[in-house]
C-alpha cells in the first residue's frame, strides 16, 4: 500500500480534483479494488467534511483496503514526497531568499492565476443560484473587512444556519462500505477532534509553544474545499501576527502549486520557516489530523446523516461561502502583491490564457514568468513586476 501511494505522491500533479482522477485510474480501472459507484460515494463523503479532500479519499481507500495500517501507509506514501520538498524549499528560502528575489514575481503571478481558476471552477459548481452568489460575495466582504482568526469560524456557523433558512431540495444518497469502525471508536474519532478544537486556544495561553499546532490544526479542521481554501486561514493565523513574512508565505504557496501530492503540505513549509524540522513535523501532523479522523469516524453514521435535508442545506450554504473565502484570499494578499502595474497585469492575463485555454502546467508557467521577468529587468532596469 505504501509503495502504491508513494508513486502517486510523486506523480499526482494538478491539485485535489486531479488527484481523484489518478486514484480512480489506479484503484478502480487498473486494480479493480472498488467499483465506480463506491468510488463516487466516497468522493461525495470527502467533500461533505472539512479537511483535505484528496488526502481524506486516499486515507479512506487505504482504510477500506487494509484497515488502520493501510490508511497510515496511504497517508505517509502520498504526503511524504511533497512534504519533504516543501521543507527543503523553506530552508532554501530562509538561507537564500535574497537570491530568489527575481523568482518571487513569477511565483506570485502563477499563484494568482491558479487561485482565479480554482475560484471560478468552484463558483460554477456551488453558486448556481442568486442567493448563493450573494452568499459568496458577502462572505468575501466579511473576511476582508474583519481579518481575524475568529472570522472564518463564525462565518462557518453562520452559513450553516443560513442554509436552514434558504433550504433547497436535495437528493438523498447511499454509501457502500467494506469496513467501518465500531461505534465507540467512531464517536471518539468524531468528538475528540472537536474537543481539541475548543480546548487548544485555552491551552495555548498556558503553553505558548502549542501556538503553531493550534493555528495549523484549526485551519485543517475548519476548511471546506481543499488546498486553495486553506490560504486565508493560514494567512490570518501566521502572516498577520508576523510569524511568517508575507513574501515567504506567498512564494511557498506558489511553489505548492507546482508539486505533486496534497497542497496541505504547504503547512510543512510554514512549520519549517517558524520552528525548523520539528515545526515541519508538528505543522504537517496538525493540519491533517482532524480531517483524517473525521473521514473514518463518520462512516457508521454517514448514511443517516446524508439523508437529512437540514444537513444538506447547511452544507450547500457552506460550499457557497467557501467560494467567498477564495475570493477574499485572491484579493488580499495575492492580487494586491502580484498586480502592481500594467506589465504585471499583462503577464497575469497571459498566464490565465495559457492555464485555462491551453492547460499549461504551473511549472511551465513559473519558468515562463521567470524568463519574462528576467528579460524585462534586463531591458528596463528598475522595472518592478511585483
Secondary structure, 3 states (H helix, E strand, C coil): CHHHHHHHHHHCCCCHHHHHHHHHHHHHHHCCCCCHHHHHHHHHHHHHCCCCHHHHHHHHHHHHHHHHHHHHHHHHHHHHHHHHHHHHHHHHHHHHCCCCHHHHHHHHHHHHHHHHHHHHHHHHHHCCCHHHHHHHHHHHHHHHHCCCCCHHHHHHHHHHHHHHHCCCCCCCCCCCCCCCCCHHHHHHHHHHHHHHHHHHHHHHHHCHHHHHHHHHHHHHHHCCCCHHHHHHHHHHHHHCCCCCCHHHHHHHHHHHHHCCCCHHHHHHHHHHHHHHHHHHHHHHHHHHHHHHHHHHHCCCCHHHHHCCHHHHHHHHHHHHHHHHHHHHHHHHHHHHHHCCCHHHHHHHHHHHHHHHHCCCCHHHHHHHHHHHHHHHHHHCCCCCCC
